[in-house]
């Protein structure tokens, strides 16, 4: 008889409520050094990209904390300017980000006076640590809620709340906060869409909207794809049911309604993102396979689910050995590491196996859904390595604009969530099914049988680990060449070998503990104690395995290293823009030939010094070639044209043409020169873009700098100008949201509205009639205010519906009591 997965009501109240906080408590302990301020999150985007970016966004929003969303904000510090909300990952309209950074400013974590140039304000890293920790905690709560909703008892819901956020696929998203936001809200969005007994619309709409507002529309889309395909599969499975056709259309209508409501709740962000995407190089440029399939999960990497840090890591010491062995020593973007570990716990996988065996033997239902999610998302995450590159290639071919998202590894949180849910159901199956059935059998003979099986399993495991260790040692010894990393240095085989031994020892120890526990399963012990012992086992497993997975550096050590450098004050000009130059290289040449466990600290200090990523935002400096998530196509065209120039380019002149007035080298040295803020061109000097293509513009810029006597605009702009007009331009990008007004010296004359045109691809300009005028530039994208009004109305609608639901739920029990009294 199949086991019905119903929540165990025998759990005392303290277990039901206390279990909810076990996962968050483990996360808080794991992240203690960063949220307390001793260390800061380092490595990848969380450091050089989001630490300064979210600090800048927080400061801009704090200027109008209650009405920051009413007027669209322009970011003048990146490229030649860009809409602040256009990059979805800025999370401008995400209420959680706004509250965390507002709280950080209220508790006194405001930028202090810098003791030396370019000092990082304390709250930039501390607020982000709070933000990241909060979303890991939210992911734990979400997984616990999901497991309880499908019928798992408290202990096994705790297992889901541990396995999901502390898996390598989710925990390492601390290096990429927007995608951690998506993973945190994923269970709240997915379960109500795919579970047959869920009929609500408010929670999934809210969760999907929070994903988009938090900067991760791709995961929201993945949830929709998974839910839509499951609807079709579920209908086919129950095709004999006559009411199935009606059910399909009702469920489809519900899904579409949820998607529409989520879009309403995220309207300002969607409008801003769509508008900016129309200027994106990702949309207009054809991406090759190395870009579309970058960060694919190779098939051998699935072994990492069972062994922590199986193949090592390239940082802080280069000891990642799978690419030299399986990929021939080459490092392709396709094989780039989204996370160095997929480990979800050997104890978690044991429960997953038990759940799948329980389904096979007819003891449990409900695992088919999660098997589907696991397989679909797993194959999608493989990207390039999928069969015929499918299903990721199908998404690129059939889903409009999907190739602009990139990175198949972004499907990994769905893999982790499916495994966490299967583990919860496996535990429920084990303790409510197998133990209950075995209680009627002969305890002595059953116990002996379990001991024999446990002994054989232990022997085979030990032998397998020994043989695999020998094979790994031979593979490492036979490596003819291993890739040298310009930052982390040459490959360290000894460190790789020790890492392998530590990982296999971890698996051996925890498997031995599990087998020892299996002997006790058949004894008359308290089942609740055993269940919670398993919770403790998984918590220990994941915390030990991932104790150092989140890369951090000591803030005191960073300050000390910073002050040891020879700093020079930046010789800035008013309203200047900078360009970063590599000089002798992005990183010191000696790094490629040496290995150092403190290399991460050195790299972070070096990146801050050279304004890599978005560190320039800390000082309110504008950088033309900053790292952004969505770069305008015109900027892509500029760089493509410079790379194709056969003649040497005068970069100072070219930079001056771009409105750049200074350069900053990789060692923090700066050089400045004058440049013009405004350019004036007669009508005969204004030509169409087709007349002077990008290569020609680069040649003229290299020769004449900001004194180039022609400017390229669209054909519409040429036709709108009169012969006596002057085209006034400035090096600010026109995304379509800029307008201008001419203000006369005579205050009695009404301002004259002007159309702002794109100029030279990277600039904007207006036609100015003869006379003395003041030009007022106004950033006010069309549709923004309307989108905000729709957004506010949507949130008010959701609030009213939620209040009504709560009020109705409170009245229902009382009405039932009255009806029962009347019946009596």
VOGU-3710 file (C-alpha; in Angstrom, 3 decimals, decimal comma):
1> xxxxxxxxxx> 0,000/0,000/0,000  1,378/3,404/-0,955  2,351/5,729/1,848  0,423/9,000/2,005  2,749/11,886/2,722  0,841/13,646/5,463  2,483/15,822/8,082  3,127/13,981/11,333  0,850/15,519/13,966  2,725/13,798/16,791
11> xxxxxxxxxx> 5,443/16,442/16,757  5,168/18,653/19,851  4,634/22,383/19,170  8,226/23,295/20,039  9,443/20,978/17,277  7,039/22,375/14,712  8,065/25,961/15,394  11,613/25,343/16,596  12,452/23,309/13,504  11,662/26,302/11,342
21> xxxxxxxxxx> 14,677/28,144/12,775  17,299/25,391/12,680  18,299/26,051/9,063  18,443/29,851/9,506  20,490/29,391/12,693  23,068/27,286/10,835  23,245/29,938/8,096  23,692/32,733/10,614  26,569/30,801/12,206  28,095/30,063/8,807
31> xxxxxxxxxx> 27,953/33,748/7,814  28,778/35,152/11,266  32,109/36,738/10,344  30,594/38,870/7,572  27,308/40,034/9,106  29,151/41,011/12,284  31,581/43,099/10,229  34,830/41,267/10,974  35,219/40,067/7,386  33,660/41,145/4,124
41> xxxxxxxxxx> 32,393/39,149/1,175  35,066/38,952/-1,477  35,664/37,453/-4,889  33,731/37,908/-8,099  30,732/40,154/-8,533  29,725/40,451/-4,888  32,898/42,432/-4,260  33,953/44,558/-7,222  30,459/44,868/-8,729  27,635/44,776/-6,181
51> xxxxxxxxxx> 29,353/46,167/-3,093  29,924/49,600/-4,686  26,853/49,430/-6,964  24,304/48,709/-4,227  25,934/51,324/-2,032  25,486/53,877/-4,825  21,884/52,780/-5,460  21,194/52,931/-1,723  22,550/56,462/-1,467  20,506/57,624/-4,457
61> xxxxxxxxxx> 17,316/56,078/-3,062  18,011/57,441/0,425  17,793/60,965/-0,993  14,028/60,354/-1,291  13,409/57,258/0,857  9,611/57,247/0,469  9,316/58,477/-3,116  12,524/57,203/-4,744  10,488/55,265/-7,295  8,457/58,242/-8,585
71> xxxxxxxxxx> 11,154/59,707/-10,827  13,437/57,592/-12,987  17,103/57,890/-12,002  20,058/58,283/-14,342  23,451/56,774/-13,624  26,159/59,154/-14,947  29,084/57,107/-13,606  29,176/54,170/-16,058  30,019/54,246/-19,777  28,595/57,561/-21,076
81> xxxxxxxxxx> 25,656/57,221/-18,723  22,824/54,719/-18,463  19,416/54,411/-16,752  19,952/53,222/-13,191  17,042/50,767/-13,313  17,793/49,676/-16,883  20,241/47,129/-15,570  17,826/44,765/-13,867  20,511/43,629/-11,428  20,624/47,079/-9,791
91> xxxxxxxxxx> 17,400/46,110/-7,936  16,357/49,759/-7,686  12,698/48,917/-6,980  13,341/45,872/-4,779  11,887/46,740/-1,348  14,156/44,343/0,576  17,324/45,981/-0,778  15,923/49,420/-0,044  15,034/48,507/3,549  18,367/46,812/4,291
101> xxxxxxxxxx> 20,441/49,739/3,031  18,142/52,263/4,665  18,520/50,386/7,955  22,294/50,361/7,525  22,283/54,148/7,193  19,954/54,596/10,191  22,091/52,521/12,561  25,094/54,713/11,872  26,778/52,758/9,092  27,248/55,818/6,914
111> xxxxxxxxxx> 30,382/56,551/4,907  33,155/57,783/7,125  35,910/60,184/6,220  38,484/58,261/4,248  41,882/58,008/5,861  43,438/57,521/2,446  42,265/57,849/-1,169  39,596/55,448/-2,388  38,837/54,078/1,100  35,828/51,768/1,008
121> xxxxxxxxxx> 33,012/52,984/3,305  32,245/50,452/6,011  28,544/50,114/5,337  29,017/49,211/1,679  30,249/45,743/2,606  28,363/45,318/5,888  24,957/46,160/4,410  25,574/43,707/1,588  26,510/41,028/4,128  23,159/41,577/5,851
131> xxxxxxxxxx> 21,420/41,469/2,489  23,045/38,188/1,450  22,548/36,509/4,836  18,912/37,576/4,890  18,251/35,906/1,550  19,974/32,684/2,572  17,707/32,654/5,631  14,715/33,345/3,392  15,706/30,418/1,147  15,766/28,190/4,237
141> xxxxxxxxxx> 12,316/29,338/5,356  10,982/28,841/1,817  12,292/25,267/1,550  10,868/24,419/4,993  7,483/25,839/3,980  7,500/23,895/0,705  8,301/20,591/2,420  5,560/21,109/4,993  3,070/21,914/2,238  3,684/18,565/0,541
151> xxxxxxxxxx> 3,184/16,688/3,820  6,625/16,209/5,346  6,849/16,227/9,113  8,824/18,918/10,867  12,152/17,069/11,075  12,271/16,308/7,359  11,106/19,784/6,456  14,149/20,969/8,384  16,278/18,724/6,165  14,914/20,556/3,101
161> xxxxxxxxxx> 15,572/23,894/4,809  19,202/22,838/5,346  19,944/21,088/2,068  18,573/23,787/-0,229  20,266/27,020/0,952  23,453/25,280/2,094  23,999/23,324/-1,117  26,940/24,464/-3,197  24,603/25,551/-5,991  22,804/28,082/-3,760
171> xxxxxxxxxx> 25,321/28,978/-1,053  27,942/30,081/-3,580  25,401/32,504/-5,045  26,590/34,803/-2,276  29,083/35,854/-4,967  26,155/36,937/-7,198  23,416/38,488/-5,023  20,681/38,970/-7,683  20,644/35,250/-8,421  20,629/34,468/-4,717
181> xxxxxxxxxx> 17,486/36,607/-4,513  15,911/34,474/-7,245  16,889/31,260/-5,450  15,470/32,568/-2,158  12,010/33,224/-3,618  12,004/30,180/-5,936  10,154/27,693/-3,621  7,390/30,214/-2,926  6,901/30,691/-6,669  7,316/27,133/-7,964
191> xxxxxxxxxx> 5,370/24,975/-5,521  2,005/26,782/-5,860  2,323/26,530/-9,640  3,082/22,802/-9,876  1,476/21,168/-6,850  -2,013/19,833/-7,506  -3,421/20,888/-4,126  -2,237/24,494/-4,367  -4,822/26,913/-5,747  -3,736/30,307/-4,438
201> xxxxxxxxxx> -2,484/33,137/-6,644  -1,208/35,778/-4,245  1,972/34,062/-2,999  3,344/32,930/-6,402  2,544/36,329/-7,922  4,342/38,050/-5,066  7,358/35,704/-5,247  7,753/36,008/-9,023  7,557/39,784/-8,766  10,189/39,837/-6,019
211> xxxxxxxxxx> 12,522/37,797/-8,240  12,203/40,353/-11,031  12,497/43,347/-8,693  15,524/41,754/-7,024  17,354/41,486/-10,340  16,713/37,888/-11,453  13,989/37,716/-14,127  15,691/34,640/-15,584  14,835/32,421/-12,617  11,264/33,723/-12,752
221> xxxxxxxxxx> 11,179/32,664/-16,399  12,640/29,265/-15,497  9,860/28,767/-12,956  7,289/29,584/-15,627  8,878/27,164/-18,115  9,021/24,325/-15,580  5,433/24,947/-14,438  4,109/25,170/-17,992  5,758/21,937/-19,082  4,568/20,159/-15,937
231> xxxxxxxxxx> 1,010/21,254/-16,681  1,226/19,594/-20,098  2,832/16,444/-18,659  0,262/16,236/-15,878  -2,626/16,569/-18,331  -1,181/13,802/-20,506  -0,768/11,550/-17,461  -4,430/12,006/-16,546  -5,787/12,075/-20,076  -8,395/9,383/-19,255
241> xxxxxxxxxx> -10,095/11,731/-16,811  -13,042/13,359/-18,580  -12,780/16,521/-16,539  -9,110/16,852/-17,439  -9,726/19,103/-20,440  -11,596/21,600/-18,308  -8,957/21,310/-15,594  -6,207/22,074/-18,102  -7,784/25,330/-19,246  -8,578/26,409/-15,710
251> xxxxxxxxxx> -5,016/25,728/-14,554  -3,607/27,441/-17,630  -5,810/30,464/-17,005  -4,645/30,545/-13,379  -0,981/30,437/-14,454  -1,506/33,257/-16,917  -3,287/35,284/-14,252  -0,415/34,741/-11,810  2,109/35,801/-14,463  0,053/38,898/-15,276
261> xxxxxxxxxx> -0,236/39,853/-11,601  3,501/39,347/-11,102  4,161/41,605/-14,086  1,911/44,283/-12,563  3,787/44,040/-9,240  7,100/44,526/-11,074  5,940/46,970/-13,749  8,521/49,787/-13,280  11,417/47,332/-13,413  10,024/45,484/-16,423
271> xxxxxxxxxx> 9,433/48,720/-18,335  12,932/50,006/-17,522  14,569/46,693/-18,419  12,704/46,291/-21,698  13,532/49,860/-22,735  17,214/49,428/-21,952  17,336/45,961/-23,533  16,433/47,585/-26,854  19,844/49,307/-26,686  21,738/46,234/-25,458
281> xxxxxxxxxx> 24,569/44,641/-27,358  23,262/41,253/-26,226  20,114/41,838/-28,285  21,678/43,376/-31,380  24,920/41,422/-31,488  24,966/37,759/-32,475  26,373/35,700/-29,624  28,671/32,800/-30,393  28,532/29,454/-28,599  31,202/30,413/-26,058
291> xxxxxxxxxx> 28,977/33,292/-24,930  25,574/31,605/-25,053  26,810/28,377/-23,415  29,317/29,881/-20,979  29,178/28,309/-17,499  27,777/24,983/-18,676  27,804/22,156/-16,138  29,933/19,325/-17,524  28,602/15,777/-16,977  31,482/14,732/-14,702
301> xxxxxxxxxx> 30,613/17,590/-12,372  27,465/15,840/-11,150  29,795/13,675/-9,044  30,299/16,810/-6,933  26,782/16,317/-5,540  28,151/13,419/-3,464  31,721/14,528/-2,634  32,574/18,009/-1,322  35,135/19,981/-3,359  35,677/16,887/-5,473
311> xxxxxxxxxx> 37,750/18,584/-8,182  39,240/21,344/-6,045  39,061/25,058/-6,773  41,098/27,543/-8,839  41,252/29,970/-5,892  42,924/31,130/-3,745  45,455/28,482/-4,754  45,049/26,970/-8,214  44,244/23,271/-7,616  41,214/22,634/-9,854
321> xxxxxxxxxx> 42,101/19,405/-11,653  39,031/18,334/-13,674  39,741/20,615/-16,636  43,302/19,353/-17,158  42,014/15,765/-17,002  38,688/15,955/-18,873  39,009/19,093/-21,026  42,555/18,617/-22,256  44,039/21,401/-20,184  42,224/24,215/-21,992
331> xxxxxxxxxx> 40,008/26,677/-20,139  37,001/27,615/-22,250  34,173/29,979/-21,202  31,908/26,960/-21,641  33,744/25,222/-18,770  33,918/28,313/-16,556  32,946/27,680/-12,932  29,658/29,162/-11,759  30,306/27,430/-8,442  33,317/25,298/-7,454
341> xxxxxxxxxx> 31,088/22,769/-5,666  27,636/21,281/-6,265  27,751/19,307/-2,999  24,356/18,871/-1,340  25,375/16,354/1,318  25,989/12,619/1,154  23,393/12,222/3,917  20,914/14,187/1,799  21,513/11,926/-1,197  20,923/8,827/0,938
351> xxxxxxxxxx> 17,447/10,140/1,755  16,870/10,983/-1,906  17,748/7,365/-2,798  15,405/6,018/-0,129  12,591/8,193/-1,459  13,120/6,992/-5,021  13,255/3,370/-3,882  10,081/3,943/-1,887  8,346/5,171/-5,012  9,605/2,166/-6,971
361> xxxxxxxxxx> 8,251/-0,223/-4,339  4,911/1,595/-4,205  5,407/2,979/-0,691  5,293/6,690/-1,544  3,688/8,977/-4,089  4,551/12,543/-5,052  8,172/12,103/-6,103  7,389/12,179/-9,840  7,034/15,960/-9,832  10,426/16,486/-8,241
371> xxxxxxxxxx> 12,090/13,907/-10,465  10,791/15,890/-13,426  12,096/19,167/-11,995  15,445/17,515/-11,255  15,902/16,037/-14,722  14,590/19,037/-16,680  16,672/21,588/-14,793  19,703/19,281/-14,658  19,818/18,788/-18,423  19,202/22,523/-18,969
381> xxxxxxxxxx> 22,107/23,354/-16,631  24,418/21,166/-18,715  24,055/23,600/-21,605  26,702/22,731/-24,165  27,057/19,227/-22,707  23,393/18,340/-23,056  22,411/15,828/-25,755  22,845/17,769/-29,001  23,178/20,853/-26,743  19,534/20,362/-25,783
391> xxxxxxxxxx> 17,410/21,416/-24,026  19,307/24,690/-23,608  19,654/25,043/-27,379  15,879/24,684/-27,688  15,415/27,568/-25,263  17,717/29,738/-27,369  15,899/28,762/-30,564  12,297/28,846/-29,352  12,124/31,405/-26,510  12,487/34,956/-27,901
401> xxxxxxxxxx> 15,408/36,806/-26,349  16,503/33,882/-24,183  20,058/33,904/-25,552  20,528/37,349/-23,967  20,213/35,790/-20,497  23,211/33,423/-20,920  24,753/30,930/-18,497  23,088/27,477/-18,282  24,349/27,080/-14,696  21,598/29,456/-13,579
411> xxxxxxxxxx> 19,315/26,395/-13,642  21,224/24,848/-10,715  19,009/26,239/-7,889  16,109/24,247/-9,346  18,292/21,113/-9,172  19,097/21,813/-5,523  15,454/22,507/-4,653  14,259/19,292/-6,306  16,879/17,245/-4,417  15,940/18,945/-1,135
421> xxxxxxxxxx> 12,272/18,073/-1,653  13,114/14,486/-2,595  15,248/14,197/0,552  12,360/15,433/2,703  10,024/12,895/1,118  12,668/10,168/1,414  12,979/10,787/5,132  9,212/10,720/5,511  9,102/7,431/3,613  11,860/5,912/5,735
431> xxxxxxxxxx> 10,466/6,708/9,154  6,757/6,452/8,429  6,934/3,517/6,053  9,824/1,124/6,410  10,150/1,361/10,191  6,417/0,965/10,680  6,411/-2,155/8,497  9,525/-3,616/10,123  8,061/-3,237/13,622  5,903/-6,313/12,979
441> xxxxxxxxxx> 8,851/-8,489/11,939  11,371/-10,410/14,009  13,586/-7,779/15,616  16,627/-10,032/16,189  16,870/-11,493/12,666  16,086/-8,115/11,111  18,832/-6,471/13,115  21,405/-9,108/12,064  20,415/-8,681/8,440  20,862/-4,930/8,697
451> xxxxxxxxxx> 24,276/-5,355/10,283  25,421/-7,680/7,519  24,180/-5,328/4,817  25,743/-2,327/6,539  29,066/-4,159/6,818  29,081/-5,100/3,133  28,125/-1,591/2,059  30,881/-0,149/4,257  33,472/-2,528/2,803  32,474/-1,770/-0,787
461> xxxxxxxxxx> 32,489/1,982/-0,070  35,939/1,838/1,530  37,324/-0,250/-1,317  35,751/2,066/-3,901  37,218/5,188/-2,292  40,669/3,564/-2,078  40,607/2,500/-5,730  39,295/5,865/-6,893  42,031/7,618/-4,880  44,643/5,511/-6,653
471> xxxxxxxxxx> 43,091/6,418/-10,017  43,051/10,130/-9,152  46,684/9,996/-8,010  47,690/8,355/-11,298  45,684/10,922/-13,290  47,335/13,828/-11,474  50,790/12,308/-11,847  50,288/11,791/-15,580  49,231/15,377/-16,291  51,506/16,730/-18,987
481> xxxxxxxxxx> 50,284/20,292/-18,634  47,870/22,198/-16,472  46,500/25,683/-17,124  48,272/28,581/-15,454  45,963/31,250/-14,098  47,149/34,855/-14,380  45,752/35,594/-10,903  45,939/32,345/-8,939  49,195/31,097/-10,412  50,377/27,641/-11,554
491> xxxxxxxxxx> 48,510/24,438/-10,795  49,383/22,951/-7,396  49,069/19,163/-7,643  49,933/18,574/-3,993  47,112/20,843/-2,818  44,743/19,128/-5,263  45,695/15,720/-3,888  45,174/16,779/-0,282  41,828/18,303/-1,262  40,737/14,999/-2,787
501> xxxxxxxxxx> 41,741/13,081/0,337  39,839/15,507/2,577  36,710/15,229/0,420  36,750/11,435/0,315  37,482/11,240/4,064  34,451/13,471/4,657  32,231/11,120/2,642  33,687/8,015/4,321  33,126/9,388/7,829  29,544/10,482/7,238
511> xxxxxxxxxx> 28,640/7,316/5,365  30,022/5,285/8,264  27,838/7,279/10,649  24,791/6,681/8,424  25,456/2,926/8,286  25,852/2,860/12,051  22,515/4,618/12,395  20,931/2,094/10,017  21,688/-0,637/12,530  19,682/1,262/15,126
521> xxxxxxxxxx> 16,700/1,853/12,794  15,368/-1,629/13,596  15,716/-1,264/17,358  12,861/-0,007/19,574  14,217/3,530/19,834  12,272/6,797/19,756  11,643/7,540/16,082  11,504/11,276/16,716  14,972/11,214/18,249  16,319/9,351/15,240
531> xxxxxxxxxx> 14,653/11,806/12,876  16,195/14,775/14,651  19,518/12,956/14,819  19,384/12,809/11,029  18,755/16,563/10,976  21,866/17,072/13,099  23,811/14,793/10,760  22,874/16,784/7,635  23,527/20,097/9,358  26,999/18,900/10,396
541> xxxxxxxxxx> 27,648/17,427/6,956  26,906/20,644/5,071  28,432/23,073/7,566  31,729/21,188/7,683  31,860/20,709/3,916  31,022/24,351/3,092  32,643/26,161/5,991  35,060/27,926/3,624  32,971/27,898/0,442  31,957/31,545/0,845
551> xxxxxxxxxx> 35,066/33,584/0,064  35,822/36,359/2,544  38,727/38,572/3,526  39,512/40,236/6,832  38,603/43,909/6,795  41,486/44,738/9,127  43,913/42,876/6,865  42,493/44,720/3,861  42,990/48,095/5,531  46,543/47,156/6,482
561> xxxxxxxxxx> 47,357/46,005/2,945  45,756/49,134/1,535  47,814/51,492/3,661  51,018/49,700/2,676  50,500/50,796/-0,934  51,945/53,971/-2,366  48,852/56,052/-3,091  48,697/59,251/-5,085  45,777/61,638/-4,917  43,628/61,621/-8,057
571> xxxxxxxxxx> 44,175/64,825/-9,982  40,555/65,250/-11,014  38,964/67,834/-13,257  35,444/69,126/-12,903  32,854/66,869/-14,547  35,520/64,620/-16,056  35,189/60,993/-17,118  37,932/58,394/-16,775  39,181/55,462/-18,800  40,991/52,550/-17,183
581> xxxxxxxxxx> 44,209/51,427/-18,863  45,996/48,120/-18,424  49,519/49,530/-18,645  51,842/46,608/-17,980  48,900/44,233/-17,523  45,683/43,782/-15,574  47,548/41,974/-12,786  51,192/41,746/-11,691  53,095/39,353/-13,948  54,610/37,507/-10,989
591> xxxxxxxxxx> 51,183/36,266/-9,922  51,115/33,862/-12,873  54,313/32,186/-11,678  53,730/32,081/-7,926  51,122/30,705/-5,578  49,938/32,431/-2,405  47,060/31,641/-0,023  46,666/35,386/0,569  46,224/36,045/-3,144  42,504/36,785/-2,742
601> xxxxxxxxxx> 43,306/39,633/-0,348  45,968/40,970/-2,709  43,598/40,766/-5,671  40,799/42,615/-3,861  43,120/45,454/-2,861  44,534/45,581/-6,394  41,055/45,699/-7,953  39,940/48,494/-5,659  43,021/50,478/-6,473  42,529/50,268/-10,240
611> xxxxxxxxxx> 38,751/50,864/-10,057  37,982/47,463/-11,513  34,305/46,616/-11,832  32,475/49,462/-10,172  34,808/50,551/-7,410  34,872/54,023/-8,993  31,323/54,547/-7,720  32,594/54,703/-4,155  34,266/58,017/-5,078  31,521/59,254/-7,405
621> xxxxxxxxxx> 33,882/59,092/-10,369  32,673/58,305/-13,894  34,475/55,599/-15,873  33,883/54,965/-19,572  35,036/51,349/-19,699  33,520/50,186/-16,417  32,118/46,667/-16,054  28,321/46,658/-16,459  25,843/43,832/-16,892  24,133/45,321/-19,965
631> xxxxxxxxxx> 26,293/47,511/-22,196  24,830/49,613/-25,040  25,288/48,225/-28,517  26,911/51,501/-29,588  29,695/50,932/-27,023  30,152/47,407/-28,376  30,446/48,853/-31,879  33,044/51,334/-30,670  35,240/48,597/-29,169  34,792/46,353/-32,215
641> xxxxxxxxxx> 35,887/49,208/-34,474  38,984/49,954/-32,377  40,028/46,300/-32,444  39,808/46,280/-36,251  41,948/49,384/-36,789  45,162/48,557/-38,598  46,852/51,887/-37,822  47,925/52,758/-34,270  45,284/54,642/-32,288  46,035/57,800/-30,329
651> xxxxxxxxxx> 44,120/56,805/-27,235  44,286/60,162/-25,500  42,737/61,866/-28,520  40,148/59,108/-28,913  39,290/59,278/-25,224  38,907/63,043/-25,484  36,428/62,525/-28,341  34,444/60,275/-25,987  34,342/63,001/-23,347  37,000/61,267/-21,237
661> xxxxxxxxxx> 39,361/63,607/-19,435  41,625/61,232/-17,552  43,163/57,767/-17,443  43,838/55,465/-14,504  46,411/52,695/-14,694  46,310/49,294/-13,050  48,623/50,527/-10,292  46,330/53,447/-9,435  48,267/56,201/-11,209  46,220/58,872/-12,998
671> xxxxxxxxxx> 46,791/61,286/-15,874  44,391/64,064/-16,907  43,845/66,328/-19,913  41,241/68,937/-20,867  38,134/68,020/-22,811  34,965/69,826/-23,788  31,654/69,178/-22,104  29,596/70,635/-24,950  30,267/70,371/-28,698  28,848/72,801/-31,277
681> xxxxxxxxxx> 28,367/71,905/-34,934  26,872/73,893/-37,791  24,114/72,363/-39,886  26,533/71,425/-42,659  28,729/69,585/-40,132  25,914/67,268/-39,069  25,810/64,090/-41,195  24,001/60,772/-41,042  25,519/57,760/-39,332  25,753/55,913/-42,642
691> xxxxxxxxxx> 28,078/58,597/-44,014  30,684/58,125/-41,311  30,587/54,527/-40,013  32,359/53,546/-36,833  35,809/52,862/-38,337  35,798/56,351/-39,869  34,734/57,918/-36,579  37,589/56,163/-34,777  40,112/57,483/-37,335  38,836/61,049/-36,990
701> xxxxxxxxxx> 38,747/60,768/-33,189  42,333/59,493/-33,122  43,455/62,425/-35,285  41,435/65,330/-33,836  40,054/64,290/-30,455  37,199/66,471/-29,236  37,892/68,921/-32,098  36,354/66,632/-34,750  34,348/68,972/-36,977  31,556/66,557/-37,931
711> xxxxxxxxxx> 29,032/64,629/-35,891  26,933/61,610/-36,860  23,211/61,490/-36,125  20,140/59,691/-37,423  18,420/60,757/-40,628  15,471/62,140/-38,659  17,757/64,436/-36,676  19,323/65,805/-39,881  15,944/66,629/-41,417  14,671/68,404/-38,311
721> xxxxxxxxxx> 17,476/70,956/-38,180  17,272/74,326/-39,958  20,205/75,837/-41,806  20,685/78,558/-39,196  20,485/76,158/-36,230  23,457/74,821/-34,291  23,617/71,240/-33,101  24,665/71,272/-29,430  25,794/67,905/-28,101  27,256/66,394/-24,965
731> xxxxxxxxxx> 28,819/62,994/-24,279  25,794/61,532/-22,475  24,031/58,500/-23,916  20,495/59,000/-25,235  18,359/56,007/-24,326  15,159/57,718/-25,433  14,323/59,048/-21,981  16,014/62,433/-22,296  14,233/65,622/-23,291  15,354/69,235/-23,149
741> xxxxxxxxxx> 14,055/72,764/-22,813  15,391/76,048/-24,131  15,191/78,772/-21,509  15,504/82,378/-22,634  17,285/85,106/-20,719  13,908/86,809/-20,668  11,992/85,086/-17,860  8,704/86,140/-19,422  9,324/83,821/-22,362  8,029/80,285/-21,861
751> xxxxxxxxxx> 10,606/77,460/-22,126  10,750/75,883/-25,573  10,634/72,030/-25,601  13,311/70,293/-27,679  13,785/66,799/-29,013  16,998/65,140/-27,856  18,682/63,072/-30,570  21,322/60,381/-30,375  24,706/61,581/-31,662  27,883/59,664/-32,541
761> xxxxxxxxxx> 26,259/56,603/-30,971  27,534/57,474/-27,484  26,212/61,025/-27,094  23,082/63,184/-27,347  22,303/66,593/-28,776  19,638/69,155/-29,670  19,092/71,722/-32,401  19,487/75,184/-30,934  18,249/78,304/-32,808  20,330/81,502/-32,960
771> xxxxxxxxxx> 20,370/83,571/-29,798  21,366/83,288/-26,164  19,786/80,298/-24,512  20,161/78,006/-21,528  19,602/74,335/-22,286  17,945/72,361/-19,501  18,395/68,608/-19,847  15,626/66,503/-18,261  15,585/62,744/-17,776  11,973/61,592/-17,890
781> xxxxxxxxxx> 11,381/58,329/-19,784  7,991/57,947/-21,373  5,773/55,505/-19,556  7,671/55,571/-16,254  5,039/57,447/-14,267  2,301/55,290/-15,752  4,247/52,167/-14,833  4,629/53,417/-11,249  0,897/54,092/-10,989  0,116/50,581/-12,250
791> xxxxxxxxxx> 2,694/49,221/-9,791  1,149/51,035/-6,820  -2,353/49,928/-7,802  -1,141/46,335/-8,096  0,399/46,331/-4,632  -2,731/47,926/-3,147  -4,819/45,228/-4,837  -2,595/42,496/-3,408  -2,750/44,066/0,066  -6,545/44,305/0,021
801> xxxxxxxxxx> -6,868/40,725/-1,255  -4,511/39,467/1,464  -6,390/41,294/4,232  -9,684/39,946/2,909  -8,306/36,393/2,843  -7,039/36,626/6,427  -10,310/38,127/7,652  -12,333/35,485/5,844  -10,150/32,702/7,261  -10,781/33,991/10,795
811> xxxxxxxxxx> -14,534/34,077/10,295  -14,844/30,606/8,786  -14,088/28,664/12,031  -16,589/30,748/13,990  -19,304/30,163/11,410  -18,613/26,429/11,527  -18,922/26,465/15,327  -22,291/28,235/15,109  -23,539/25,740/12,516  -22,509/22,790/14,688
821> xxxx> -24,341/24,285/17,677  -27,479/24,734/15,607  -27,240/21,124/14,437  -27,099/19,954/18,027
//
